[in-house]
């Protein structure tokens, strides 16, 4: 093979980016590759969910489920005013959450249609049945707390709601992680734990805000434990996601995520320091409730960002192929 034949050979790999000299001038052998998708379109179709409806549904469902657990614990330990606050709060939260879900679906019968079958492998199916089973006992507990009537029925309802509440708080994380949206699917290991701990933060914040100081100890402990668990789960999730973690750091999702972490950490510190001060405890409750809400909306927005940008779909797939 002659020298000219060698000069015509195409370079591959690292050598492809090098330049050759011919006649004293440099010329590129292969043009620099740029990432793009077909016609500049996303690889997957972004969800058509409304931010306020679904973000509120995610947040309020978690608040309701965790508040029912707190209400049952307060009832068993003789903290009846904390139990009353948590019962009422859980019912109000689940009602508004259901209204937001139905509003996003467009027609109420679409939710009813999801109850025609039960499919254990479908988070949507399991979640629909969880909500349907959770609502009646939660409502009975709240009715008894408001009116003072049927106390035994109210207590039974509170205990039943507490058994179902953790599932209500957790299943939305499983539901999001089961989609093809990169910022949700790549966090499938930690997202349910993040949602449960965020729900505990919100329930503890509600107790600190509305319950009397002498009964707020369980809410304080729940808020602090949930805050630590939430911050650890969020840090681990983003640390494991690679390039997809950028969706949680940019734009509105990044601002919501950073604000949520600051409010959650500040609320946990205030909850510890304010164990004898009603004003500080209430301020901690507001910070924790707001931080939990921002966490859910931050996760939602990050998912929308990652679904719209093909980089977050294609590059992780290439990394997995290289790893194999």
N, C-alpha and C positions, 0 to 999 in steps of 0.2 A: 504494500500500500504506500502510495507516494505521500509526500509532505502535504500536498494540496488536499488529498483525501482526508488526512487527519484533521485538517483545518475545517473541513465541512462537517465533521462529526458533531452532533448535538450534545451539549453538556447536560447532565442531570444532577439532582441533589444539590449539595452545597455549591458545587462548581458551577451550577447554572447561573448563579448571580455574579460570577466573575466576568471581567471584560478582557478581550483579546486586543493586542496591538497589531495593526497592519498598516504599513506605510507611515508609522509614527503617530497614528491617531487611534483613539479608543472607540470601540463600538460595543454596544450591549449584545450579548448572545441571545438571552431570553428576556423579554419584558417583565417587569415586576408584576407579580400576580396580585390582584385585588379581590377581596371577598364580595360576592354579590349573589342574590337569588334570582330566579327567573322573573324577568319583568319588574324586578324590585319589589315583589310581593312577599308578605310573610309566608313562612313554610307551613305554619298551622293557622287555623282561623281563630282570631281572638274571641273570647267569650263576649256575648252581647249583653251581659248583665249590667244593670245600672249600679253605679258606685254607691249611692246613698242607700238603695234598697238592700243590696247583697252585703255591703260592708256593715250596715246596721243589723242585718239578720245574723251575720257571723258574731258580732259583738254581743248583741242582746241575748242570743241563745246561750252563749257561754255564761253570761252574767246570771241568767235564770237557773241553769243547771247547777252551778257552783253555789248559788244562794240557797237552793233547796237543801244541799248538803249541810251548809252552815246552819240553816233553820232547824234541821233535825238535831244536830249536835247541841245547839242552844236549848232546844226543848228538853232534851234528855238531861242537861246539866242545870236545869232550873232557871235559865236566863230567858224569861218569857218575853221581855220587851225586844231583845235582840232577835228572838225567834219570830215575833210578830213583824218586825221590820223586814226580815229576810223572806218571810212568806209572801208578804204583799209585794215586795220588790221583784221576786222571782215571777209572780203571776203577771205583773205589769210588763216585765221585760219579755216574757214569752208571747204575750198577746201582741205587743208591738212588733216583735220579731216575725210572728206569723203573718201579720198584716203586710209587712215589708216584703216577705217572700211571695205572698199571693199577688201583691201589686206588681212585682217583677215578672211573675208568670203571666199576668194579664187577665186570667180568668180563674175563679176559685175552683172550678171543676178540674183544672189541670192538676191541682194538688190531690184531689179526691181520686183521680185516675191512677195516681202513683200507688194507691192502696189496693189496687185490684190484685196484685201479686206480691209475694214476699220473696225477695232474692237476697240471700245472705251475702253473696259475693258482690252486691251492688251497694256502695255507701249511700247512694240516693234512696234506694228502697228501704234500707235499714233505718236511715235518718227519718224518713217519712213516718214509719211505724213508731219510732221512738218519740217523735213529736206528738203523734196521736195518742200514745199511751201516757205521755207525761202531762198533757194538758188537763185532763179531768181531775186527777188527784191534786195537782198544783192549784187548780181553781178551788177545790173543796177546802184546802188548807188556808187559802187566802180569804175565802168567804167566812170561815169560822174565826179567823183572826180579826176581821173587820167588824163583824156583827156580834161576836161572842157566843153565837149559837152553835149547837152540835159540836161541842168540844172534842168528843171522842172521834167523830167523823173527821174533824179537822186534823187531829193528831195522826190518825191512820193515813189520811191523804198526805200529810207532811212526810211521813216515813216512806210511803210509796214513791213520792216525788224524789226523795233523797236517793233511793235505789236507782232510779232511772236517770237522775240528774247528771252523773258523770258521763254517761253515754251521750246525752244531749250536748254537753260541753265539748266532748272530744270528736264527735263524728264529723263535724264540719272540716276539721283538719284532715281527716282521712279522705273526705269528699274532694277537697282541693288537690291533695297529693295524688289522687287517682286519675286526674286529668293529664293531658299532654302539655299543659302550660309549663314551660321550663322552671320558672321561679317557684312553682308549687311542687312539681313532680320531683325536681332534684332535691328538695327538702323533705322527701316522704318519710325519712326516719325520724326527724325531729319535729315536724310540723304539728302532729297531734299533741305531743308533749308541750309544745309552745302554746297551743290553744288552750289546753287544760290549765296550765300555770297562769296564763293571762286571764282566764275565767276566775281563778282563785283570787287573783289580784283585784279584779272588779268586785267580786262578792265581798272580800275583806274591806275594800274601800267603801262600799255601801254601808256595811255595818259600822265602820268608824264614823261615817258621816251622820247616820240617822239614829244609831242606838245610843243609850246613855253610857257615860264613861265607865260606870261600875260594872257594866255587862259586856264591854267591848273587847275583853281579852281574847276570846276565840277568834274574833274578826281580825284583831291585831296580829295574832300568830299566823293566821291564814294569809293575810296580806304580805307579811314579811317573807314567809316561806315561798309563796307564789312569785314574789318579785325576784328572789334569788334564782328560782328554777326557770323563770321566764328569761332572764338575762343570760343565764348559762346556755339554755336551749337555743336562743337566737344566735349567740356567738358561735356555738358549735355548728349550727346549721349553715350559717354564712361561710364559716371557715372550710366547710367540706364541699361547697358548691362550685368552687372554681370561678370561672368567668361569669357564671350566672349570678353570683353574688353582687355584681355591679348593678343589677336591677334594683337591689335594696339600698343602694348608695347614691343613686342619681335621681334628679327630678323631684317631683312631689313625694314619691315613695321614700326617697332618701331623707327628705325633711321630716316626714311623718315618723320614720323609724328612729331617727336621732332624737326627735322630741319625745317619742314614747319612752325610749330608754332613760332619758334625763328625768322625765316625770315619774317613772316607776322607781328609779333609784332614790330620788328626792322624797317620794311618798313613803318608801320603806323606812328611810332614816327618820322622817317626821313621825311615822307611826311608833317607832321605838322611843323617840325622845318625848313624845306627847302623851305618854301613858297616864299622866296626871293632869293634863291640860286639855280641856274640851275644845278650845279653839284650834290648837295645833292638831289634835286628832281629826277634827273636821276638815282642816286644810289638807291633811294627809289623805283623807278619803277622797276629796275632790281630785287631787293629783293622781291617785291610783286609778280612779274611774276613768279619767281622761287619758292617762297613759295606756290603759288597756284598750280603749277605743282606738287610739292612734296606732297601736300595734296591729289591730285587725285591718284597719284601712290601709296601713302601710303594706301589709302582706297582699292585700287585694290589688293595690296599685302596682306593686312590683310584678305581680302576675300579668297584668295588662301590658306593662312595658316589655316584659320578656316575650310575650306572645306576638307582639308587633314587630320585633326585631329578629330576623332570621339568624343572626349571629348566635343568639342564645339557644337556638335549636340545633344548628348544624355543628358548631365547634365541640360541644360536649359529646355528640355522637362520634365525631372523629377521634376524640380523646379515648373514648371507650373502645373503639376499634383498634387503636394503637396499643392500648393496654392488653388486649387479648393476644 
